[in-house]
Structure formats: C-alpha cells, structure tokens
Amino acid sequence: MSSNAREPAQKPRIARCPRCGSSTRLDAANAWRPFCSERCKLIDLGDWFSGRYAIPGERLPDEESSEKDSSLDQ
C-alpha cells in the first residue's frame, strides 16, 4: 500500500445546541460551536452577563466596599 493512500474522511461530531437543542456540528466548520448559531451563542452570553448563570463559590467583596473599608482604617 502506498503512503499516499487517503484515509476515509471522518464524520463530523454532532451534538445538541446547549441553548435550543437543535443538532449542530462540533468541528471547525461551525464558527459558533458548541452552539448552532450566533443567536444562540449571544443569548447564552447574555444569560451569563445578567447573572442568570453563575459558578458556585464564595462571594468576593465589591471594589467600592474595599475602598471604603480601607479609607476607614486610615
């Protein structure tokens, strides 16, 4: 067998869009992966910015609170 023989093309991985549930490709052909479209990607991003999604953990103090606290110490 020659070394120039082509391997069969792999099927693209398909998954469900995390936003709307439609089937979407998970390869470089889909610029918005793992989402199916720019719309779903932006809706999801908006949910993160609005605070609808959050990663559990201890709440960090606000910068303004820290500045007020440090000015009281002086």
C-alpha distances in whole Angstrom, upper triangle without the diagonal:
4,7,8,7,11,12,15,18,20,24,27,29,32,36,39,41,44,46,46,44,42,38,36,33,32,30,31,31,35,37,39,37,38,41,40,42,45,48,46,46,49,51,49,50,54,54,53,56,58,58,57,54,55,53,56,57,61,62,62,66,66,67,70,71,70,72,75,75,75,77,80,79,80
4,5,6,9,12,15,18,20,24,26,29,32,36,39,41,43,46,46,44,42,38,36,32,32,29,29,30,33,35,38,36,37,40,40,41,43,46,46,44,48,50,48,49,53,53,52,54,57,57,56,53,54,53,55,57,60,61,62,65,65,65,69,70,69,70,74,74,73,76,78,78,79
4,6,8,10,14,16,19,22,24,27,30,34,37,39,41,44,44,42,40,36,34,30,29,26,26,28,31,33,35,34,35,38,37,39,41,44,43,42,45,47,46,46,50,50,49,51,54,54,53,50,51,49,52,54,57,58,58,61,62,62,65,67,65,67,70,70,69,72,75,74,75
4,6,9,13,14,17,21,23,26,29,32,36,37,40,42,42,40,38,34,32,28,28,25,25,25,29,31,34,32,34,36,35,37,39,42,41,40,43,46,44,45,48,49,48,50,53,53,52,50,50,49,52,54,57,58,58,61,61,61,65,66,65,66,70,70,69,72,74,74,75
4,7,9,12,15,18,21,24,27,30,34,36,38,41,41,38,36,32,30,27,26,24,24,24,28,30,33,31,32,35,34,36,38,41,40,39,43,45,43,44,47,48,47,50,52,52,51,49,49,48,51,53,56,57,58,61,61,61,65,66,65,67,70,70,70,72,75,74,76
4,6,8,12,15,17,20,23,27,30,32,35,37,37,35,32,29,27,23,23,20,20,21,24,27,29,27,29,31,30,32,34,37,36,36,39,41,40,40,44,44,44,46,49,49,48,45,46,45,48,50,53,54,55,58,58,58,62,63,62,64,67,67,67,70,72,72,73
4,6,9,12,15,17,21,24,28,29,32,35,35,32,30,26,24,21,20,18,19,20,23,25,28,25,26,29,28,31,33,36,35,34,37,39,37,38,42,42,42,44,47,47,45,43,44,42,45,47,51,52,52,56,56,57,60,61,60,62,65,65,65,68,70,70,71
4,6,9,12,15,18,22,25,27,30,32,32,29,27,23,22,19,19,17,18,18,21,24,26,24,25,27,26,28,31,34,32,32,36,37,36,37,40,41,40,43,45,45,44,41,42,42,44,47,50,51,52,55,55,56,59,61,60,62,65,65,65,68,70,70,72
4,6,9,12,15,19,22,24,27,29,29,26,24,20,18,15,15,13,14,14,17,20,22,20,21,23,22,25,27,30,29,28,32,33,32,33,37,37,37,39,42,42,41,38,39,39,42,44,47,48,49,52,52,53,56,58,57,59,62,62,62,65,67,67,69
4,6,9,12,15,19,21,24,26,26,23,21,18,16,13,12,11,13,13,16,19,20,18,19,21,20,23,25,28,27,26,30,31,30,31,34,34,34,37,39,39,37,35,36,35,38,41,44,45,46,49,50,50,54,55,54,56,59,59,60,62,64,64,66
4,6,9,12,16,18,21,23,23,20,18,14,13,10,11,10,13,12,14,17,19,16,16,18,17,20,23,25,24,24,28,29,27,29,32,32,32,35,37,37,35,33,34,34,37,39,43,44,45,48,48,50,53,54,53,56,58,58,59,62,63,64,66
4,6,10,13,15,18,20,20,17,15,12,10,6,7,6,10,9,10,14,15,12,13,15,14,17,20,22,20,20,24,25,24,25,28,29,29,31,33,33,32,29,31,31,34,36,40,41,42,45,45,46,49,50,50,52,55,55,55,58,60,60,62
4,7,10,12,15,18,18,15,14,10,8,6,5,7,11,11,11,14,14,11,11,13,13,16,19,21,19,19,22,23,22,23,27,26,26,29,31,31,29,27,28,28,30,33,37,38,39,42,42,44,47,48,48,50,52,52,53,56,58,58,60
4,7,9,12,15,14,12,10,6,6,5,6,9,12,12,11,14,13,10,10,11,10,14,17,19,16,17,21,21,19,22,25,24,25,28,29,29,27,25,27,27,30,33,36,37,38,42,42,43,46,47,47,49,52,52,53,55,57,58,60
4,7,9,12,12,9,8,6,5,6,7,10,14,14,12,14,13,10,8,9,9,13,16,17,14,15,19,18,17,19,22,21,22,25,26,26,24,21,23,24,26,29,33,34,35,39,39,40,43,44,44,47,49,49,50,53,54,55,57
4,6,8,8,5,5,5,6,9,9,13,16,16,13,15,13,10,8,8,8,12,15,15,12,13,17,16,14,17,20,19,20,23,24,24,21,19,22,22,25,28,32,32,34,37,37,39,42,42,43,45,47,48,49,51,53,54,56
4,5,6,5,5,6,6,9,10,13,15,15,12,13,10,8,6,5,6,9,11,11,8,9,13,12,11,14,16,15,16,19,20,21,18,17,19,20,23,27,30,30,32,35,35,36,39,40,40,43,44,45,46,49,50,51,53
4,6,6,8,10,10,12,12,16,18,18,14,15,12,10,7,6,9,11,13,12,8,9,12,11,9,12,14,13,14,17,18,17,15,13,16,17,20,23,27,27,29,32,31,33,36,36,37,40,41,42,43,46,47,48,50
4,6,8,11,11,14,15,18,19,19,15,16,12,11,9,7,8,10,11,10,6,8,10,8,7,10,12,11,13,15,16,16,13,13,16,18,21,24,27,27,29,31,31,33,35,36,37,39,41,41,43,45,46,48,50
4,6,9,10,14,15,18,20,19,16,17,13,13,11,8,8,10,12,10,7,10,12,10,10,14,15,14,16,19,19,19,16,16,20,21,24,28,31,30,32,35,34,36,38,39,41,43,44,45,47,49,50,51,53
4,7,9,12,14,17,19,19,15,17,14,13,11,9,9,11,14,13,10,12,15,13,13,16,18,16,18,21,22,22,19,18,21,22,25,28,32,32,34,37,36,39,41,41,43,45,46,47,49,51,52,53,56
4,6,10,12,16,18,16,13,16,13,12,11,9,7,10,13,13,10,13,16,15,15,18,19,19,21,23,24,25,22,21,24,25,28,32,35,35,37,40,39,41,43,44,45,47,49,50,51,53,55,56,58
4,7,10,13,15,14,12,14,13,11,10,9,7,11,14,15,12,14,18,17,17,20,22,21,23,25,26,27,24,23,26,26,29,33,36,36,38,41,41,42,45,46,47,49,51,51,52,55,56,57,59
4,7,9,12,10,8,11,9,8,7,7,5,9,12,13,11,12,16,16,16,18,21,21,22,24,26,26,24,22,25,26,29,32,35,35,37,40,39,41,43,44,45,47,49,50,51,53,55,56,58
4,6,8,7,6,10,9,7,8,9,8,11,14,16,14,14,18,19,18,20,23,23,23,26,28,28,26,24,26,27,30,33,36,37,38,41,40,41,44,45,46,48,50,51,51,54,56,56,58
4,7,8,7,9,9,6,6,9,9,12,14,17,15,14,18,19,17,19,22,22,22,24,27,27,25,23,25,24,28,30,34,34,35,38,38,39,42,43,43,45,48,48,49,51,53,54,56
4,5,6,8,10,7,9,11,11,13,15,18,17,16,19,21,20,20,24,24,24,26,29,29,28,26,27,27,30,32,36,36,37,40,40,40,43,45,45,46,49,50,50,52,55,55,57
4,5,6,9,8,11,12,12,13,15,18,17,16,19,21,20,20,24,25,24,26,29,30,29,27,28,28,31,33,37,37,37,40,39,40,43,44,44,46,48,49,49,52,54,54,56
4,6,9,9,11,12,11,12,13,17,17,16,19,21,20,21,24,25,25,27,30,31,30,28,30,30,33,36,39,39,39,42,41,42,45,46,46,48,50,51,52,54,56,57,58
4,5,6,8,8,8,8,10,13,13,12,15,17,17,17,20,22,22,24,26,27,26,24,26,27,30,33,36,36,36,39,38,39,42,43,43,45,48,48,49,51,53,54,56
4,6,9,9,9,8,8,12,12,10,13,16,15,15,18,20,20,21,24,25,25,23,25,25,29,31,34,34,34,37,36,36,39,41,41,42,45,46,46,48,50,51,53
4,6,5,6,6,6,9,9,7,10,12,12,12,15,16,17,18,21,22,21,19,21,22,26,28,31,31,31,34,33,34,36,38,38,40,42,43,44,46,48,49,51
3,5,7,8,9,12,10,8,12,14,12,13,17,17,17,19,22,22,21,19,21,21,25,27,30,31,31,34,34,35,37,39,39,41,43,44,45,47,49,49,51
4,7,9,10,12,10,8,12,13,11,13,16,16,16,19,21,21,19,17,19,19,23,25,29,29,30,33,33,34,37,38,38,40,43,43,44,46,48,49,51
4,6,7,9,6,6,10,10,9,11,14,14,15,17,19,20,18,17,19,20,24,26,30,29,31,33,33,34,36,38,38,40,42,43,44,46,48,49,51
4,7,8,7,8,11,12,12,14,16,17,18,20,22,23,21,20,22,24,27,30,33,33,34,37,36,37,40,41,42,43,46,47,48,50,51,52,54
4,5,5,6,9,10,11,13,14,16,17,19,20,22,20,20,23,24,28,31,34,33,34,36,35,36,38,40,41,42,44,45,46,48,50,51,53
4,6,5,6,9,10,10,12,14,15,16,18,20,19,19,22,23,27,30,32,31,32,34,32,33,35,37,38,39,41,43,44,45,48,49,50
4,5,5,6,9,10,11,12,15,15,16,19,17,18,21,23,26,29,32,31,31,33,32,33,35,37,38,39,41,42,44,45,47,49,50
4,6,5,6,9,10,11,13,14,15,17,15,15,18,20,24,27,29,29,30,32,31,32,34,36,37,38,40,41,43,45,46,48,50
4,6,5,6,9,10,11,13,14,16,15,14,17,18,22,25,27,27,27,30,29,30,32,34,34,36,38,39,40,42,44,45,47
4,5,5,6,9,10,10,12,14,14,14,16,19,22,25,27,26,26,28,27,28,30,31,33,34,36,37,38,40,42,43,45
4,5,5,6,9,10,11,13,11,12,15,18,21,24,26,25,26,28,27,28,30,31,33,34,36,37,39,40,42,43,45
4,5,5,7,9,10,11,10,9,12,14,18,21,23,22,24,26,25,27,29,30,31,33,35,36,37,39,41,42,44
4,5,5,6,9,10,10,9,12,14,18,20,22,21,22,24,22,24,26,27,28,30,32,33,34,36,38,39,41
4,5,5,6,9,9,9,12,15,18,21,23,21,22,23,22,23,25,26,28,29,31,32,34,35,37,38,40
4,6,5,6,5,6,9,13,16,18,20,19,20,22,21,23,25,26,27,29,31,32,33,35,36,38,40
4,6,5,6,5,7,10,13,15,17,16,17,19,18,20,22,23,25,26,28,29,31,33,34,35,37
4,5,8,8,9,12,15,17,18,16,17,18,17,18,20,21,23,24,26,27,29,30,32,33,35
4,6,8,10,13,15,17,19,16,17,19,17,19,20,21,23,25,26,27,29,31,32,34,36
4,5,6,10,12,14,15,13,15,16,15,18,19,20,22,24,25,26,28,30,31,32,35
4,7,10,12,15,17,15,18,20,19,22,23,24,25,28,29,29,31,33,34,36,38
4,7,10,13,15,14,17,19,19,22,24,24,25,28,29,29,31,33,34,36,38
4,6,9,11,11,13,16,16,19,21,21,22,25,26,27,28,31,32,33,35
4,6,10,10,12,16,17,20,22,22,22,25,27,26,28,31,32,32,35
4,7,9,12,15,17,20,22,21,22,25,26,25,27,30,31,31,34
4,6,9,13,15,18,20,19,19,23,24,23,24,27,28,28,31
4,6,10,12,15,18,16,16,20,21,19,21,24,24,24,27
4,7,9,12,14,13,13,17,18,17,19,22,22,22,25
4,6,9,12,10,10,14,15,14,16,19,19,20,22
4,6,8,7,7,10,11,11,12,15,16,16,19
4,5,5,6,9,10,11,12,14,16,17,19
4,5,5,6,9,10,11,12,14,16,17
4,5,5,6,9,10,11,13,15,16
4,5,5,6,9,10,11,13,15
4,5,5,6,9,10,11,13
4,5,5,6,9,10,11
4,5,5,6,9,10
4,5,5,7,9
4,5,5,7
4,5,6
4,5
4
